[in-house]
Amino acid sequence: MSDKPGITAAGPVPAPRSTYRLQISAAFDLDAAAATVDYIRDLGADWVYLSPLLQAEAGSDHGYDVVDHSLVDPARGGADALDRFATAAHQLGRGVLVDIVPNHMGVATPRQNSWWWDLLQNGQQSRYAEAFDVDWAFGQGRIRIPVLGDGPDQLDQLEIVDGELHYFRNRFPIAAGTADTGTSPAGVHDRQNYELVNWRRADDELNYRRFFAVNSLAGIRVETPWVFEESHREIVRWVRDGLVQGLRVDHPDGLADPAGYLEALRRATNGAYVLVEKILEGPEQLPTSWATAGTTGYDALTDVDRVLVDPAGQEHLDALELRLQGADAAGWGKLIYRNKRVVADGILRSEVLRIARLVPSDEQGNDRTADAVAELLAAFPVYRSYLPLGQDHLQAAANRSIAHRPELEAEILRLLPLLGDSEHPAAVRFQQTSGMVMAKGVEDRAYYRFSRLTSLNEVGADPDEFSVTVTEFHNRQRARQAGFPQSMTTLSTHDTKRSEDVRARISVLAEIPARWEGLLEQLRARHPLSDAPFENLLWQAIVGAWPASRERLLAYALKAAREAGTSTTWTEQNADFEMKLDGLVTSAVSPGPTHDLIAGLVSELQQAGWSNSLSLKLLQLTMPGVPDVYQGSELWETSLVDPDNRRPVDYEQRRELLIRVDGGWLPPIDVSGAAKLLVTSRALRLRRDRVRFFTRYASIPAFGAAAEHVVAFDRGGAITVATRLPIGLHRAGGWGDTTIALAGRSYIDELTQEKFSGPSLRVADVLARYPVALLVVGDDDRSSPFDPALPNPTGRHA
């Protein structure tokens, strides 16, 4: 079925035509993944895209807590299983893309991480003192480890066992010559190169860089040449040996020099296909100087979601949000600022203080400097700058900060030259920290507090942008085609707060805002939580993911509530509130009035949600970029935030449905999700087999009474037609005389195999069976049905 019969390792390779993401874990290891490759090929995906593979903390499901860069994780199958997986993929003509983690290492269990263990044992004399990002002066020459519990005399709980210092289940090394006979464990502790401190002190007093605010993920200095070489030796071997053809770089914003890192990676891998997990804010563009094909697709997700949201619902939902927020009501911009400032003053204050320590002091003192730094971080409009790129963002943050806090003007103006100097250590640290503050303040707080329409509260998105017009959608795709045509596009990832089909259903609420408000009031009256915005967010999640088990919904409710931090938190849990949450979820899924209210609304939304889902999928799979299909999302994907979105996938079910579809079955749009499988497989196969049909982007106009309900474009031979705002379309009486204008040729719908003749096609005919169509020029109008043979782009001889 593919024009790529095998794989060879012969230098740089073209970009994939599409990818399929698999989450590799002990429960679904590389051998299990290898067993799915034939299905992925049959589905039509070009490359297989794997989550991190290096050895991670024992029991890690995600793999981002790497403890040993030299090994493929034995729990995930080990090096031999990677060889077997690569062979299986390459023999079927599939390339391999792997997620890598250059910013940090897992340090939750020091004994598992030899670099960290050596650092704790030998301190500044350790070879790895240069690898980890530690402010030794602030710790008086010791690295602070925030593991001690509350209560007095916690150090009295220490024990010396087999030459190690133990604090309950935590094990730490003992430096040579520091454990004299007769010295108490607490006394031995006082002689170490580390200091065990209360876990609460991490907010203010930590002296090592972390991934965001996760104490168990310690940042490494990959900008140091030997650190890069040793942390990437195994990764580079995969590429040079032809096992892996591409890399996805996790969290480049945490690096001291992302551009320099990507250039080093390009040289080491001889120009392998590389993507970066980069979140762009609004019109922000990826730096064109970076050695990367583009992002992992959050920006594309935003575009597709919003073109399917009804702008007419904004006024009503804005008013509802204002009423629910009450006296605390604030616009999105103010909400972001408040939450970012809370984060800068709270869980990330140790990072703020470290920046302040890098600034020459003046008569005002360190506290005023830290206040100004925190204010600039809270006002920073994007995740980070990449000096000299981004000077305008720094100036914008300064202007906002001065307007908000005029008493800090002198200090902010004093800081600006330093924070704008790419060589100054304070500027480097500020750039690394601004993304942390944005992520924790927005993704992990504001997204759980802003409830207007929660399908918009997604990673990489601006919830303040309610919808985009079809014209704006087309403009953004033209820009993508011109600027980063090999950038990834996606709808669901391991990081999305709500998977694609959850968002598709929630977006329907913009078409029926009054109906939603009325039902919400009934639900709130039955199950009051005294946290109105959170109640709105939670009920939307339940409606979007319905039907779901009590266990799944309760896990989401607790996580969402603790992230929001308005009624309960991770560190100070409100038992009464969380008990009410339990009761709410139990009532929702158990027979009774609450269950009936939810089920009744879902029955009203279901068909419109499925229409949105199929439109989302076809738009994403055919728009400019390299489309990724997240594991299992070729059927309905109704997962919520991780770890819910890492649940096992039933591939046998998908194989059986695909066989039926390939046998000519045109499935109904129903709970099976087989209609989505049809759309996914046909779009992926067309992209794989007819590359020349996807070489440009041109919008296709629609005419007639329902023209606003059409999104259509021509990719150079492949023509996408999708439905938007299905409830409004139904209320208006359907498509009527609406047409789209094409060339005067014959066309075949890849989904149904129906034939149509241009130059004017009635949308009612084209979309008679499904709300989407994928048209190609008919046999009578094309010189050859397939592209001429292309060079074998990736791969390796077995």
Number of C-alpha atoms within 10 A of each C-alpha: 12 16 16 22 13 21 25 18 19 15 15 17 20 14 23 26 23 25 27 25 24 23 26 24 24 17 12 17 22 29 19 17 21 20 14 19 24 17 16 25 22 19 23 26 29 31 27 28 26 21 20 25 31 27 25 29 24 17 10 15 19 20 25 24 24 27 28 19 21 14 17 21 27 17 21 25 22 18 17 13 20 23 19 16 24 27 22 20 29 27 20 22 27 31 31 26 26 22 23 22 21 25 23 26 26 27 23 20 17 21 16 18 21 14 20 25 21 19 24 26 18 20 21 17 12 16 13 21 20 17 22 22 18 24 18 17 10 16 17 12 16 22 25 25 21 19 19 19 13 10 7 7 11 15 18 12 12 20 19 19 10 7 13 16 21 17 19 10 7 15 18 22 22 22 20 11 8 14 20 10 7 8 11 15 20 17 16 21 24 15 15 24 23 24 19 19 19 17 15 16 16 23 19 17 20 27 22 24 26 26 20 21 21 13 21 19 22 23 24 28 24 25 19 13 13 13 18 18 17 13 19 20 15 16 24 19 14 20 24 18 14 24 27 28 32 28 24 23 23 20 19 20 23 26 23 23 19 20 18 14 20 20 16 18 22 18 11 18 22 16 19 27 23 26 24 27 18 20 24 20 14 14 8 11 11 16 14 12 9 16 23 26 21 27 24 25 27 24 26 26 21 25 23 23 27 23 22 28 27 23 16 14 19 18 12 16 21 17 12 20 21 17 14 19 18 12 8 10 14 15 13 17 11 12 20 23 21 18 22 29 23 19 25 31 21 15 19 26 23 22 31 25 23 22 22 25 17 14 19 12 13 11 6 9 11 16 13 17 25 23 20 27 25 29 25 27 31 26 27 25 22 19 21 25 25 19 17 10 13 16 16 12 17 24 16 16 21 25 18 18 24 20 12 13 13 12 12 19 17 11 18 25 15 15 21 16 12 18 24 24 15 18 11 15 16 22 25 22 21 26 27 25 27 28 23 26 30 29 20 22 25 23 20 19 25 25 27 24 28 26 26 25 26 25 31 26 25 21 23 21 24 18 22 14 12 21 24 19 17 21 12 13 17 22 15 17 21 18 13 20 19 12 15 19 20 24 23 28 27 24 27 25 25 22 16 19 28 31 27 28 27 27 31 28 27 24 27 29 24 25 20 18 20 15 12 18 16 10 16 19 14 13 20 17 10 13 18 15 17 11 16 20 21 24 23 25 22 23 20 25 25 23 19 30 24 20 15 15 14 16 12 15 26 19 17 22 24 20 18 23 26 22 22 23 20 14 18 20 16 13 9 10 15 13 10 12 17 19 11 14 22 19 13 22 24 18 17 28 20 13 10 10 13 20 15 14 15 20 17 11 14 19 10 12 22 18 17 22 25 24 25 29 24 28 28 27 26 23 25 27 26 23 25 27 28 26 31 28 25 22 24 20 24 21 21 22 21 22 29 26 18 18 15 18 24 21 12 12 15 10 15 11 11 19 17 11 21 19 12 15 18 15 9 10 15 16 18 13 17 13 11 14 20 23 24 25 24 25 24 24 23 22 27 25 21 21 23 22 22 16 17 17 19 21 14 18 23 15 19 17 17 22 16 14 16 19 19 17 20 26 26 24 23 23 20 15 20 26 24 25 22 25 24 23 23 22 20 16 19 11 8 12 10 17 21 15 14 21 23 21 15 18 12 12 16 19 26 19 22 19 21 19 13 12 15 19 16 14 13 17 20 21 27 15 13 23 16 12 15 20 23 29 27 26 24 23 21 17 12 10 13 13 7 9 12 14 13 12 9 10 10 18 21 29 29 22 11 12
